[in-house]
Amino acid sequence: MDRCEVLVAGGGPVGLATAVELGRRGIDCLVVEPRPSVSRSRPRCKTVNVRTMEHLQRWGVADRLRERAPLPVDWSQDVVFCTSLSGHELSRFRGVLGLAPEEGRCAEPGQQAPQYVLEELLREVVAEIPSCTLATGSRVVALEQDEDAVRVTVDDGAGSTRVVRASYVVGADGPRSVVREQVGADYLGEHALRPNFGMVVRSPDLWRHVRHGPAVQYWTVNPVAPALMGPLERDGTWWIIAFGVERADGEARAREIVDAVAGVPVEAEVLSTDPWTARMQLVDRLRVGRVLLAGDAAHLNPPFGGHGLNTGIGDAVDLGWKLAAVLRGWGGPGLLASYEAERRPVQERVIHAAEDNMKTLSTDLLVGDLDRDAAARRAAHERIQETKRAEFHALDLVLDVVHDRSPVVCPGAGDRLPHRWLGAGRSLYDALGPVLTLLTPDRVAAGAFTDAARARGVDLRVLDEPGPELLLVRPDQHVVWRGAAPPPDAPAVLARVLGG
Ligand SMILES: Cc1cc2nc3c(=O)[nH]c(=O)nc-3n(C[C@H](O)[C@H](O)[C@H](O)COP(=O)(O)OP(=O)(O)OC[C@H]3O[C@@H](n4cnc5c(N)ncnc54)[C@H](O)[C@@H]3O)c2cc1C
């Protein structure tokens, strides 16, 4: 029987990110993925948020994503609402989607990049990690577990199956997760009522008609094509989402929709289509024994605001270092129990925020004759500013994740370590250690923690940091303990934050 420490079902963005987090810690990890190569026909995610970029930076690959992203951050940081690309501008938001965060607040700005660009990069990164294997062309078909291990049946796509024995399994196999079904977990929640019709279109002609300058998103508000669109590549390839359009209708009217978003007839070729309906769903359990669910396999939210993939990367990071800690013996069982306690509130918050973002789409803004009536356009502007601001300026949602009710966080802690620059482009985050880091204004005060860490065999880096308090920070940059003086019982603090 084949063996690995962690089997990751699904080599989408979340499964690959889990493998990177594990593999960087030397964990032997097998990623099972049916798709031989990354598909470019459904480029769903475009918004890679600041927190995901901070993780990519920690993995040393943020620059590699930026080099490949078709739209550099300074290309545009605007979202435009208009009657059509060649029509009237209705409203505009600047500095959107974390592309222009306030100086110092985070280590990296966000990045607009098609999902396939991120997935292709993560596949490469996984291939570069010696302890990781990406088995494409294969899929998980069944699993069973006992107290010691999970036995996973993998179909190799050529008519044979093998059984892999893994200490843990991460189910990152997307909305139709076999892992979720095998462990008997269920999505709870709702489907939206309105269908959406996604398309990728090549139309080099289209840019000539854009009256509003560069933008990362154009929301078109006209009766023929209430839609959302943006440039995918710089060569005239665009993504378009037509709201309220069923598959058959979309396929029949695809060219009509393209002309309507342009506002004039254009030369265009429809490269692919992708009908979808938004879902607000969260699994009833994130963990069953040695099996843990992450990403879309665990939660689904409407895409407005760009949170689904990014939340899944947050799951991968939380889970990755905790599994590594347990497997390498520096973490206790409480760490795995904390995965659900920490991630569920984040997932719930994101689902609610994304559902709110969906309440006003282009279809809902069709009030009056927007092409002819300036007063109707002014009213639309007011309504757009009132209802859509939170969608494009959501840094608090993305960055202010506080695990204050986590069993592995001490009272008064749980927040992401406030970022600051150390000088010359060097982030405080670059200075953190791979396991625990103590930031202290006073080296003598660090003694209690360094002794406790040595006794426990845990890697603790000590950093001189001016400030009124000592901060103990874990691998994902969250503060797990803070105090004005060393704690009376540092070993107990370490035991708590490392899960017993
Ligand atoms: C229109 C649209 C726009 C979006 N925009 C954004 C955005 O801007 N920002 C954002 O953060 N999110 C966005 N999302 C959401 C994002 O696309 C998903 O959240 C993301 O793909 C989830 O990644 P995942 O790895 O969890 O799942 P998936 O991407 O679904 O990957 C799952 C993987 O599992 C594999 N798999 C399936 N079955 C098995 C099996 N039996 N065994 C092994 N592997 C299996 C699949 O082949 C796949 O590769 C958007 C979604 C939509 C619909």
The ligand as an ORCA input file, in Angstrom:
! r2SCAN-3c Opt
* xyz 0 1
  C     -17.817     33.856    -11.489
  C     -16.938     33.574    -10.316
  C     -15.978     34.507     -9.964
  C     -15.167     34.272     -8.857
  N     -14.262     35.238     -8.503
  C     -13.540     35.069     -7.389
  C     -12.631     36.074     -6.975
  O     -12.472     37.110     -7.625
  N     -11.932     35.875     -5.823
  C     -12.091     34.746     -5.084
  O     -11.452     34.629     -4.027
  N     -12.920     33.753     -5.481
  C     -13.639     33.884     -6.603
  N     -14.483     32.888     -7.007
  C     -14.526     31.624     -6.251
  C     -13.378     30.677     -6.663
  O     -13.445     30.398     -8.028
  C     -13.486     29.379     -5.838
  O     -13.706     29.721     -4.488
  C     -12.208     28.538     -5.946
  O     -12.093     27.928     -7.201
  C     -12.213     27.435     -4.877
  O     -11.030     26.702     -4.959
  P     -10.971     25.202     -4.452
  O      -9.576     24.754     -4.694
  O     -11.547     25.101     -3.099
  O     -11.997     24.424     -5.366
  P     -11.953     24.167     -6.953
  O     -11.375     25.333     -7.665
  O     -13.323     23.703     -7.325
  O     -10.933     22.977     -7.083
  C     -11.289     21.673     -6.681
  C     -10.364     20.707     -7.372
  O     -10.715     19.378     -6.973
  C     -10.644     18.540     -8.097
  N     -11.492     17.383     -7.828
  C     -12.808     17.246     -8.043
  N     -13.207     16.002     -7.690
  C     -12.122     15.357     -7.219
  C     -11.885     14.050     -6.704
  N     -12.875     13.164     -6.629
  N     -10.625     13.732     -6.312
  C      -9.623     14.628     -6.381
  N      -9.791     15.876     -6.890
  C     -11.024     16.225     -7.301
  C     -11.089     19.412     -9.261
  O     -10.603     18.915    -10.499
  C     -10.496     20.745     -8.893
  O      -9.230     20.945     -9.464
  C     -15.312     33.084     -8.102
  C     -16.278     32.138     -8.471
  C     -17.094     32.391     -9.557
  C     -18.154     31.397     -9.920
*
